[in-house]
Amino acid sequence: MDELYDECSTAKPILKRLKEDAEDEWKSKGVAARWVALFQVADLPNILSITSHILSIPASTGYVERIFPRMANKWSDCRNRCSTELMRSELLITLNFEQSCSEFYNSALKDKEILQKYTWKKK
């Protein structure tokens, strides 16, 4: 706790100086950019840890709430026996993959390693 107090005591005059040096620029910066400016000037590991945790909390639940309708579309009545792992994998691909299906297909055809790994023998 003493270390955190010492860091706060160190940060206070630095923040004041940063704000006074370029007041217009300081006002135009976002919260995260202001913290970055402080951490570039001073070594404050405890405050950095606390700030990292606080800034990682989403400001709203909007992103998560957009996922539920997509999940409902994938996990329909005709696909109700799919495992949660399959649904999770499909959602991850849908949300994080930038290519269209045809672009992925064309790139997979060019990738010899993928073709060898996932080629099954016909009976």
N, CA, C and O atoms as a GROMACS GRO file, in nm:
protein
  492
    1MET      N    1   0.082  -0.119   0.000
    1MET     CA    2   0.000   0.000   0.000
    1MET      C    3   0.087   0.126   0.000
    1MET      O    4   0.051   0.227  -0.060
    2ASP      N    5   0.202   0.118   0.068
    2ASP     CA    6   0.292   0.233   0.071
    2ASP      C    7   0.347   0.263  -0.068
    2ASP      O    8   0.364   0.379  -0.105
    3GLU      N    9   0.374   0.156  -0.145
    3GLU     CA   10   0.425   0.176  -0.281
    3GLU      C   11   0.322   0.248  -0.368
    3GLU      O   12   0.357   0.337  -0.445
    4LEU      N   13   0.197   0.209  -0.354
    4LEU     CA   14   0.091   0.273  -0.431
    4LEU      C   15   0.077   0.420  -0.393
    4LEU      O   16   0.059   0.506  -0.479
    5TYR      N   17   0.087   0.449  -0.264
    5TYR     CA   18   0.080   0.588  -0.219
    5TYR      C   19   0.198   0.667  -0.276
    5TYR      O   20   0.180   0.780  -0.322
    6ASP      N   21   0.317   0.608  -0.273
    6ASP     CA   22   0.435   0.676  -0.329
    6ASP      C   23   0.417   0.702  -0.478
    6ASP      O   24   0.454   0.809  -0.528
    7GLU      N   25   0.361   0.605  -0.550
    7GLU     CA   26   0.337   0.624  -0.693
    7GLU      C   27   0.236   0.735  -0.719
    7GLU      O   28   0.253   0.815  -0.811
    8CYS      N   29   0.132   0.740  -0.637
    8CYS     CA   30   0.032   0.848  -0.652
    8CYS      C   31   0.096   0.983  -0.625
    8CYS      O   32   0.068   1.081  -0.694
    9SER      N   33   0.182   0.988  -0.524
    9SER     CA   34   0.252   1.113  -0.492
    9SER      C   35   0.345   1.154  -0.605
    9SER      O   36   0.362   1.273  -0.632
   10THR      N   37   0.405   1.056  -0.671
   10THR     CA   38   0.493   1.084  -0.785
   10THR      C   39   0.412   1.128  -0.907
   10THR      O   40   0.453   1.218  -0.979
   11ALA      N   41   0.298   1.064  -0.929
   11ALA     CA   42   0.219   1.090  -1.049
   11ALA      C   43   0.151   1.226  -1.048
   11ALA      O   44   0.134   1.288  -1.153
   12LYS      N   45   0.113   1.273  -0.931
   12LYS     CA   46   0.035   1.398  -0.923
   12LYS      C   47   0.108   1.516  -0.986
   12LYS      O   48   0.050   1.584  -1.071
   13PRO      N   49   0.235   1.546  -0.949
   13PRO     CA   50   0.303   1.660  -1.014
   13PRO      C   51   0.333   1.636  -1.162
   13PRO      O   52   0.335   1.730  -1.241
   14ILE      N   53   0.355   1.510  -1.199
   14ILE     CA   54   0.382   1.478  -1.340
   14ILE      C   55   0.257   1.505  -1.423
   14ILE      O   56   0.266   1.564  -1.531
   15LEU      N   57   0.142   1.463  -1.374
   15LEU     CA   58   0.016   1.489  -1.445
   15LEU      C   59  -0.009   1.639  -1.459
   15LEU      O   60  -0.053   1.686  -1.563
   16LYS      N   61   0.020   1.712  -1.352
   16LYS     CA   62   0.000   1.857  -1.356
   16LYS      C   63   0.090   1.920  -1.463
   16LYS      O   64   0.046   2.006  -1.539
   17ARG      N   65   0.216   1.875  -1.468
   17ARG     CA   66   0.310   1.928  -1.567
   17ARG      C   67   0.268   1.890  -1.709
   17ARG      O   68   0.273   1.974  -1.799
   18LEU      N   69   0.227   1.765  -1.729
   18LEU     CA   70   0.182   1.722  -1.862
   18LEU      C   71   0.062   1.804  -1.909
   18LEU      O   72   0.053   1.841  -2.026
   19LYS      N   73  -0.027   1.832  -1.818
   19LYS     CA   74  -0.147   1.908  -1.852
   19LYS      C   75  -0.112   2.053  -1.886
   19LYS      O   76  -0.168   2.110  -1.979
   20GLU      N   77  -0.020   2.112  -1.812
   20GLU     CA   78   0.017   2.252  -1.834
   20GLU      C   79   0.102   2.271  -1.959
   20GLU      O   80   0.090   2.373  -2.027
   21ASP      N   81   0.189   2.174  -1.990
   21ASP     CA   82   0.280   2.186  -2.104
   21ASP      C   83   0.205   2.198  -2.237
   21ASP      O   84   0.241   2.279  -2.322
   22ALA      N   85   0.104   2.119  -2.255
   22ALA     CA   86   0.028   2.121  -2.380
   22ALA      C   87  -0.120   2.104  -2.347
   22ALA      O   88  -0.177   1.997  -2.367
   23GLU      N   89  -0.180   2.210  -2.296
   23GLU     CA   90  -0.317   2.201  -2.246
   23GLU      C   91  -0.417   2.164  -2.356
   23GLU      O   92  -0.504   2.080  -2.334
   24ASP      N   93  -0.406   2.227  -2.473
   24ASP     CA   94  -0.500   2.196  -2.582
   24ASP      C   95  -0.484   2.051  -2.629
   24ASP      O   96  -0.583   1.981  -2.652
   25GLU      N   97  -0.358   2.009  -2.642
   25GLU     CA   98  -0.332   1.871  -2.684
   25GLU      C   99  -0.382   1.773  -2.578
   25GLU      O  100  -0.438   1.668  -2.611
   26TRP      N  101  -0.362   1.807  -2.452
   26TRP     CA  102  -0.404   1.721  -2.341
   26TRP      C  103  -0.556   1.703  -2.341
   26TRP      O  104  -0.606   1.593  -2.317
   27LYS      N  105  -0.627   1.812  -2.367
   27LYS     CA  106  -0.774   1.806  -2.367
   27LYS      C  107  -0.826   1.722  -2.484
   27LYS      O  108  -0.932   1.659  -2.473
   28SER      N  109  -0.754   1.722  -2.594
   28SER     CA  110  -0.801   1.647  -2.712
   28SER      C  111  -0.771   1.497  -2.701
   28SER      O  112  -0.828   1.418  -2.776
   29LYS      N  113  -0.683   1.457  -2.609
   29LYS     CA  114  -0.649   1.316  -2.593
   29LYS      C  115  -0.761   1.242  -2.519
   29LYS      O  116  -0.831   1.299  -2.435
   30GLY      N  117  -0.775   1.117  -2.552
   30GLY     CA  118  -0.869   1.032  -2.480
   30GLY      C  119  -0.808   0.986  -2.348
   30GLY      O  120  -0.692   1.013  -2.320
   31VAL      N  121  -0.887   0.918  -2.269
   31VAL     CA  122  -0.843   0.873  -2.137
   31VAL      C  123  -0.722   0.781  -2.148
   31VAL      O  124  -0.623   0.799  -2.077
   32ALA      N  125  -0.729   0.683  -2.237
   32ALA     CA  126  -0.619   0.588  -2.251
   32ALA      C  127  -0.491   0.657  -2.296
   32ALA      O  128  -0.383   0.624  -2.248
   33ALA      N  129  -0.502   0.753  -2.388
   33ALA     CA  130  -0.384   0.825  -2.436
   33ALA      C  131  -0.320   0.908  -2.325
   33ALA      O  132  -0.198   0.922  -2.320
   34ARG      N  133  -0.402   0.961  -2.236
   34ARG     CA  134  -0.348   1.037  -2.122
   34ARG      C  135  -0.269   0.945  -2.029
   34ARG      O  136  -0.162   0.981  -1.981
   35TRP      N  137  -0.324   0.827  -2.004
   35TRP     CA  138  -0.252   0.733  -1.918
   35TRP      C  139  -0.121   0.689  -1.984
   35TRP      O  140  -0.019   0.677  -1.917
   36VAL      N  141  -0.124   0.667  -2.114
   36VAL     CA  142  -0.002   0.628  -2.186
   36VAL      C  143   0.103   0.737  -2.172
   36VAL      O  144   0.221   0.707  -2.150
   37ALA      N  145   0.062   0.863  -2.186
   37ALA     CA  146   0.156   0.974  -2.172
   37ALA      C  147   0.219   0.974  -2.033
   37ALA      O  148   0.339   0.999  -2.019
   38LEU      N  149   0.141   0.946  -1.931
   38LEU     CA  150   0.194   0.942  -1.794
   38LEU      C  151   0.292   0.827  -1.778
   38LEU      O  152   0.400   0.845  -1.722
   39PHE      N  153   0.257   0.709  -1.828
   39PHE     CA  154   0.343   0.592  -1.810
   39PHE      C  155   0.471   0.600  -1.893
   39PHE      O  156   0.568   0.532  -1.862
   40GLN      N  157   0.471   0.681  -1.998
   40GLN     CA  158   0.594   0.701  -2.075
   40GLN      C  159   0.694   0.786  -1.998
   40GLN      O  160   0.815   0.776  -2.019
   41VAL      N  161   0.644   0.870  -1.909
   41VAL     CA  162   0.730   0.962  -1.834
   41VAL      C  163   0.776   0.901  -1.702
   41VAL      O  164   0.889   0.924  -1.659
   42ALA      N  165   0.690   0.823  -1.638
   42ALA     CA  166   0.721   0.772  -1.504
   42ALA      C  167   0.699   0.621  -1.496
   42ALA      O  168   0.614   0.565  -1.565
   43ASP      N  169   0.778   0.557  -1.410
   43ASP     CA  170   0.765   0.414  -1.385
   43ASP      C  171   0.670   0.395  -1.267
   43ASP      O  172   0.707   0.416  -1.152
   44LEU      N  173   0.547   0.354  -1.297
   44LEU     CA  174   0.442   0.339  -1.196
   44LEU      C  175   0.375   0.202  -1.212
   44LEU      O  176   0.261   0.196  -1.259
   45PRO      N  177   0.442   0.094  -1.173
   45PRO     CA  178   0.389  -0.040  -1.202
   45PRO      C  179   0.255  -0.071  -1.134
   45PRO      O  180   0.170  -0.138  -1.193
   46ASN      N  181   0.236  -0.025  -1.012
   46ASN     CA  182   0.110  -0.054  -0.942
   46ASN      C  183  -0.007   0.021  -1.004
   46ASN      O  184  -0.115  -0.035  -1.023
   47ILE      N  185   0.015   0.148  -1.035
   47ILE     CA  186  -0.091   0.226  -1.100
   47ILE      C  187  -0.118   0.170  -1.239
   47ILE      O  188  -0.233   0.167  -1.284
   48LEU      N  189  -0.014   0.127  -1.309
   48LEU     CA  190  -0.031   0.067  -1.441
   48LEU      C  191  -0.119  -0.058  -1.433
   48LEU      O  192  -0.208  -0.077  -1.516
   49SER      N  193  -0.094  -0.141  -1.334
   49SER     CA  194  -0.174  -0.263  -1.318
   49SER      C  195  -0.321  -0.230  -1.293
   49SER      O  196  -0.409  -0.290  -1.354
   50ILE      N  197  -0.346  -0.137  -1.203
   50ILE     CA  198  -0.484  -0.098  -1.171
   50ILE      C  199  -0.551  -0.036  -1.293
   50ILE      O  200  -0.665  -0.069  -1.325
   51THR      N  201  -0.480   0.054  -1.360
   51THR     CA  202  -0.536   0.122  -1.477
   51THR      C  203  -0.565   0.023  -1.590
   51THR      O  204  -0.668   0.034  -1.657
   52SER      N  205  -0.476  -0.073  -1.610
   52SER     CA  206  -0.498  -0.175  -1.714
   52SER      C  207  -0.626  -0.252  -1.689
   52SER      O  208  -0.704  -0.276  -1.782
   53HIS      N  209  -0.648  -0.290  -1.565
   53HIS     CA  210  -0.770  -0.364  -1.532
   53HIS      C  211  -0.894  -0.277  -1.552
   53HIS      O  212  -0.994  -0.324  -1.607
   54ILE      N  213  -0.888  -0.154  -1.507
   54ILE     CA  214  -1.005  -0.066  -1.518
   54ILE      C  215  -1.038  -0.036  -1.664
   54ILE      O  216  -1.154  -0.039  -1.703
   55LEU      N  217  -0.936  -0.006  -1.744
   55LEU     CA  218  -0.960   0.029  -1.884
   55LEU      C  219  -1.000  -0.091  -1.970
   55LEU      O  220  -1.048  -0.074  -2.082
   56SER      N  221  -0.979  -0.212  -1.918
   56SER     CA  222  -1.019  -0.331  -1.995
   56SER      C  223  -1.167  -0.363  -1.977
   56SER      O  224  -1.220  -0.448  -2.048
   57ILE      N  225  -1.234  -0.297  -1.884
   57ILE     CA  226  -1.378  -0.319  -1.864
   57ILE      C  227  -1.453  -0.247  -1.976
   57ILE      O  228  -1.434  -0.127  -1.995
   58PRO      N  229  -1.537  -0.319  -2.049
   58PRO     CA  230  -1.610  -0.254  -2.159
   58PRO      C  231  -1.703  -0.144  -2.107
   58PRO      O  232  -1.760  -0.156  -1.998
   59ALA      N  233  -1.717  -0.040  -2.185
   59ALA     CA  234  -1.803   0.072  -2.146
   59ALA      C  235  -1.950   0.036  -2.159
   59ALA      O  236  -2.035   0.095  -2.091
   60SER      N  237  -1.981  -0.059  -2.244
   60SER     CA  238  -2.121  -0.100  -2.260
   60SER      C  239  -2.126  -0.249  -2.294
   60SER      O  240  -2.023  -0.312  -2.318
   61THR      N  241  -2.245  -0.303  -2.294
   61THR     CA  242  -2.264  -0.443  -2.328
   61THR      C  243  -2.308  -0.461  -2.472
   61THR      O  244  -2.353  -0.569  -2.512
   62GLY      N  245  -2.296  -0.356  -2.551
   62GLY     CA  246  -2.343  -0.358  -2.689
   62GLY      C  247  -2.283  -0.469  -2.773
   62GLY      O  248  -2.355  -0.537  -2.846
   63TYR      N  249  -2.151  -0.489  -2.763
   63TYR     CA  250  -2.085  -0.592  -2.843
   63TYR      C  251  -2.140  -0.730  -2.808
   63TYR      O  252  -2.172  -0.809  -2.896
   64VAL      N  253  -2.151  -0.757  -2.680
   64VAL     CA  254  -2.200  -0.887  -2.635
   64VAL      C  255  -2.345  -0.907  -2.678
   64VAL      O  256  -2.383  -1.017  -2.720
   65GLU      N  257  -2.425  -0.802  -2.668
   65GLU     CA  258  -2.566  -0.814  -2.705
   65GLU      C  259  -2.585  -0.835  -2.855
   65GLU      O  260  -2.688  -0.890  -2.896
   66ARG      N  261  -2.490  -0.794  -2.937
   66ARG     CA  262  -2.498  -0.819  -3.081
   66ARG      C  263  -2.468  -0.965  -3.114
   66ARG      O  264  -2.507  -1.015  -3.219
   67ILE      N  265  -2.398  -1.034  -3.024
   67ILE     CA  266  -2.362  -1.173  -3.050
   67ILE      C  267  -2.482  -1.266  -3.030
   67ILE      O  268  -2.494  -1.366  -3.102
   68PHE      N  269  -2.569  -1.236  -2.935
   68PHE     CA  270  -2.682  -1.325  -2.906
   68PHE      C  271  -2.772  -1.350  -3.027
   68PHE      O  272  -2.808  -1.465  -3.051
   69PRO      N  273  -2.812  -1.248  -3.104
   69PRO     CA  274  -2.894  -1.278  -3.223
   69PRO      C  275  -2.821  -1.365  -3.325
   69PRO      O  276  -2.882  -1.450  -3.390
   70ARG      N  277  -2.692  -1.343  -3.339
   70ARG     CA  278  -2.615  -1.428  -3.433
   70ARG      C  279  -2.613  -1.572  -3.385
   70ARG      O  280  -2.626  -1.665  -3.464
   71MET      N  281  -2.598  -1.589  -3.254
   71MET     CA  282  -2.598  -1.724  -3.199
   71MET      C  283  -2.735  -1.789  -3.218
   71MET      O  284  -2.744  -1.907  -3.251
   72ALA      N  285  -2.840  -1.712  -3.198
   72ALA     CA  286  -2.976  -1.766  -3.216
   72ALA      C  287  -2.999  -1.807  -3.361
   72ALA      O  288  -3.066  -1.907  -3.387
   73ASN      N  289  -2.945  -1.731  -3.456
   73ASN     CA  290  -2.958  -1.767  -3.598
   73ASN      C  291  -2.886  -1.898  -3.629
   73ASN      O  292  -2.936  -1.980  -3.706
   74LYS      N  293  -2.770  -1.918  -3.570
   74LYS     CA  294  -2.693  -2.039  -3.597
   74LYS      C  295  -2.752  -2.160  -3.526
   74LYS      O  296  -2.753  -2.271  -3.580
   75TRP      N  297  -2.801  -2.140  -3.404
   75TRP     CA  298  -2.851  -2.250  -3.323
   75TRP      C  299  -3.003  -2.255  -3.335
   75TRP      O  300  -3.074  -2.235  -3.237
   76SER      N  301  -3.051  -2.282  -3.453
   76SER     CA  302  -3.194  -2.281  -3.482
   76SER      C  303  -3.256  -2.417  -3.448
   76SER      O  304  -3.186  -2.508  -3.403
   77ASP      N  305  -3.386  -2.431  -3.469
   77ASP     CA  306  -3.457  -2.556  -3.440
   77ASP      C  307  -3.401  -2.673  -3.520
   77ASP      O  308  -3.395  -2.786  -3.470
   78CYS      N  309  -3.361  -2.648  -3.642
   78CYS     CA  310  -3.310  -2.758  -3.725
   78CYS      C  311  -3.166  -2.795  -3.690
   78CYS      O  312  -3.116  -2.898  -3.735
   79ARG      N  313  -3.098  -2.712  -3.610
   79ARG     CA  314  -2.960  -2.742  -3.570
   79ARG      C  315  -2.948  -2.752  -3.419
   79ARG      O  316  -2.843  -2.723  -3.363
   80ASN      N  317  -3.054  -2.794  -3.351
   80ASN     CA  318  -3.054  -2.793  -3.206
   80ASN      C  319  -2.969  -2.902  -3.143
   80ASN      O  320  -2.946  -2.900  -3.022
   81ARG      N  321  -2.922  -2.998  -3.221
   81ARG     CA  322  -2.838  -3.104  -3.165
   81ARG      C  323  -2.689  -3.075  -3.178
   81ARG      O  324  -2.606  -3.159  -3.141
   82CYS      N  325  -2.655  -2.961  -3.228
   82CYS     CA  326  -2.514  -2.924  -3.241
   82CYS      C  327  -2.454  -2.903  -3.102
   82CYS      O  328  -2.520  -2.855  -3.011
   83SER      N  329  -2.330  -2.940  -3.089
   83SER     CA  330  -2.263  -2.924  -2.959
   83SER      C  331  -2.231  -2.776  -2.935
   83SER      O  332  -2.222  -2.697  -3.028
   84THR      N  333  -2.213  -2.743  -2.810
   84THR     CA  334  -2.177  -2.605  -2.776
   84THR      C  335  -2.040  -2.571  -2.833
   84THR      O  336  -2.014  -2.456  -2.869
   85GLU      N  337  -1.952  -2.670  -2.840
   85GLU     CA  338  -1.818  -2.645  -2.896
   85GLU      C  339  -1.827  -2.609  -3.044
   85GLU      O  340  -1.756  -2.520  -3.091
   86LEU      N  341  -1.914  -2.677  -3.119
   86LEU     CA  342  -1.934  -2.644  -3.260
   86LEU      C  343  -1.991  -2.503  -3.275
   86LEU      O  344  -1.945  -2.426  -3.359
   87MET      N  345  -2.091  -2.470  -3.194
   87MET     CA  346  -2.151  -2.336  -3.199
   87MET      C  347  -2.047  -2.229  -3.165
   87MET      O  348  -2.041  -2.124  -3.229
   88ARG      N  349  -1.967  -2.257  -3.063
   88ARG     CA  350  -1.862  -2.163  -3.024
   88ARG      C  351  -1.764  -2.142  -3.139
   88ARG      O  352  -1.728  -2.029  -3.170
   89SER      N  353  -1.722  -2.251  -3.202
   89SER     CA  354  -1.628  -2.241  -3.314
   89SER      C  355  -1.687  -2.163  -3.430
   89SER      O  356  -1.619  -2.079  -3.490
   90GLU      N  357  -1.813  -2.190  -3.463
   90GLU     CA  358  -1.877  -2.117  -3.573
   90GLU      C  359  -1.889  -1.969  -3.542
   90GLU      O  360  -1.867  -1.885  -3.630
   91LEU      N  361  -1.924  -1.936  -3.419
   91LEU     CA  362  -1.934  -1.794  -3.381
   91LEU      C  363  -1.798  -1.725  -3.388
   91LEU      O  364  -1.788  -1.612  -3.435
   92LEU      N  365  -1.694  -1.793  -3.340
   92LEU     CA  366  -1.560  -1.735  -3.346
   92LEU      C  367  -1.518  -1.708  -3.489
   92LEU      O  368  -1.461  -1.603  -3.519
   93ILE      N  369  -1.547  -1.802  -3.577
   93ILE     CA  370  -1.513  -1.783  -3.719
   93ILE      C  371  -1.594  -1.669  -3.778
   93ILE      O  372  -1.540  -1.583  -3.848
   94THR      N  373  -1.724  -1.668  -3.751
   94THR     CA  374  -1.812  -1.564  -3.806
   94THR      C  375  -1.771  -1.425  -3.760
   94THR      O  376  -1.770  -1.331  -3.839
   95LEU      N  377  -1.736  -1.412  -3.632
   95LEU     CA  378  -1.707  -1.280  -3.575
   95LEU      C  379  -1.565  -1.233  -3.603
   95LEU      O  380  -1.540  -1.112  -3.608
   96ASN      N  381  -1.471  -1.326  -3.620
   96ASN     CA  382  -1.331  -1.287  -3.628
   96ASN      C  383  -1.266  -1.307  -3.764
   96ASN      O  384  -1.152  -1.265  -3.785
   97PHE      N  385  -1.336  -1.371  -3.858
   97PHE     CA  386  -1.276  -1.401  -3.987
   97PHE      C  387  -1.314  -1.293  -4.086
   97PHE      O  388  -1.432  -1.261  -4.101
   98GLU      N  389  -1.216  -1.237  -4.153
   98GLU     CA  390  -1.239  -1.122  -4.241
   98GLU      C  391  -1.276  -1.162  -4.385
   98GLU      O  392  -1.333  -1.082  -4.459
   99GLN      N  393  -1.243  -1.286  -4.425
   99GLN     CA  394  -1.264  -1.327  -4.564
   99GLN      C  395  -1.407  -1.377  -4.586
   99GLN      O  396  -1.472  -1.426  -4.494
  100SER      N  397  -1.453  -1.364  -4.709
  100SER     CA  398  -1.581  -1.425  -4.745
  100SER      C  399  -1.556  -1.574  -4.769
  100SER      O  400  -1.442  -1.619  -4.774
  101CYS      N  401  -1.663  -1.650  -4.782
  101CYS     CA  402  -1.650  -1.795  -4.804
  101CYS      C  403  -1.573  -1.826  -4.932
  101CYS      O  404  -1.487  -1.914  -4.933
  102SER      N  405  -1.604  -1.753  -5.040
  102SER     CA  406  -1.536  -1.779  -5.167
  102SER      C  407  -1.388  -1.739  -5.159
  102SER      O  408  -1.303  -1.807  -5.217
  103GLU      N  409  -1.356  -1.631  -5.088
  103GLU     CA  410  -1.216  -1.592  -5.072
  103GLU      C  411  -1.139  -1.698  -4.992
  103GLU      O  412  -1.026  -1.732  -5.027
  104PHE      N  413  -1.201  -1.750  -4.886
  104PHE     CA  414  -1.137  -1.855  -4.808
  104PHE      C  415  -1.117  -1.980  -4.892
  104PHE      O  416  -1.012  -2.043  -4.887
  105TYR      N  417  -1.219  -2.017  -4.969
  105TYR     CA  418  -1.211  -2.136  -5.054
  105TYR      C  419  -1.094  -2.123  -5.152
  105TYR      O  420  -1.016  -2.217  -5.168
  106ASN      N  421  -1.083  -2.008  -5.217
  106ASN     CA  422  -0.975  -1.988  -5.314
  106ASN      C  423  -0.838  -1.989  -5.246
  106ASN      O  424  -0.743  -2.044  -5.301
  107SER      N  425  -0.827  -1.929  -5.129
  107SER     CA  426  -0.698  -1.930  -5.060
  107SER      C  427  -0.664  -2.070  -5.008
  107SER      O  428  -0.547  -2.108  -5.004
  108ALA      N  429  -0.765  -2.147  -4.966
  108ALA     CA  430  -0.741  -2.284  -4.920
  108ALA      C  431  -0.695  -2.373  -5.035
  108ALA      O  432  -0.612  -2.461  -5.016
  109LEU      N  433  -0.748  -2.350  -5.155
  109LEU     CA  434  -0.704  -2.429  -5.270
  109LEU      C  435  -0.558  -2.405  -5.304
  109LEU      O  436  -0.490  -2.493  -5.355
  110LYS      N  437  -0.509  -2.286  -5.275
  110LYS     CA  438  -0.370  -2.252  -5.304
  110LYS      C  439  -0.274  -2.300  -5.195
  110LYS      O  440  -0.154  -2.311  -5.219
  111ASP      N  441  -0.325  -2.329  -5.076
  111ASP     CA  442  -0.241  -2.367  -4.962
  111ASP      C  443  -0.222  -2.519  -4.960
  111ASP      O  444  -0.312  -2.593  -4.920
  112LYS      N  445  -0.105  -2.564  -5.004
  112LYS     CA  446  -0.077  -2.707  -5.016
  112LYS      C  447  -0.080  -2.777  -4.879
  112LYS      O  448  -0.124  -2.891  -4.869
  113GLU      N  449  -0.035  -2.709  -4.775
  113GLU     CA  450  -0.030  -2.769  -4.642
  113GLU      C  451  -0.171  -2.802  -4.590
  113GLU      O  452  -0.194  -2.909  -4.535
  114ILE      N  453  -0.263  -2.710  -4.609
  114ILE     CA  454  -0.401  -2.734  -4.566
  114ILE      C  455  -0.462  -2.848  -4.648
  114ILE      O  456  -0.531  -2.934  -4.594
  115LEU      N  457  -0.436  -2.848  -4.778
  115LEU     CA  458  -0.491  -2.953  -4.864
  115LEU      C  459  -0.440  -3.091  -4.823
  115LEU      O  460  -0.517  -3.188  -4.822
  116GLN      N  461  -0.312  -3.102  -4.790
  116GLN     CA  462  -0.256  -3.230  -4.748
  116GLN      C  463  -0.313  -3.273  -4.612
  116GLN      O  464  -0.344  -3.390  -4.591
  117LYS      N  465  -0.325  -3.178  -4.522
  117LYS     CA  466  -0.371  -3.210  -4.387
  117LYS      C  467  -0.516  -3.257  -4.386
  117LYS      O  468  -0.552  -3.345  -4.308
  118TYR      N  469  -0.599  -3.199  -4.471
  118TYR     CA  470  -0.742  -3.228  -4.467
  118TYR      C  471  -0.793  -3.302  -4.591
  118TYR      O  472  -0.908  -3.284  -4.629
  119THR      N  473  -0.709  -3.382  -4.654
  119THR     CA  474  -0.751  -3.464  -4.767
  119THR      C  475  -0.777  -3.605  -4.715
  119THR      O  476  -0.689  -3.669  -4.657
  120TRP      N  477  -0.900  -3.653  -4.736
  120TRP     CA  478  -0.937  -3.786  -4.693
  120TRP      C  479  -0.941  -3.878  -4.815
  120TRP      O  480  -0.976  -3.836  -4.925
  121LYS      N  481  -0.905  -4.003  -4.792
  121LYS     CA  482  -0.907  -4.101  -4.901
  121LYS      C  483  -1.050  -4.142  -4.930
  121LYS      O  484  -1.130  -4.165  -4.839
  122LYS      N  485  -1.082  -4.150  -5.059
  122LYS     CA  486  -1.215  -4.193  -5.099
  122LYS      C  487  -1.222  -4.345  -5.094
  122LYS      O  488  -1.126  -4.414  -5.127
  123LYS      N  489  -1.338  -4.396  -5.050
  123LYS     CA  490  -1.355  -4.542  -5.040
  123LYS      C  491  -1.412  -4.599  -5.166
  123LYS      O  492  -1.434  -4.720  -5.175
   0.00000   0.00000   0.00000
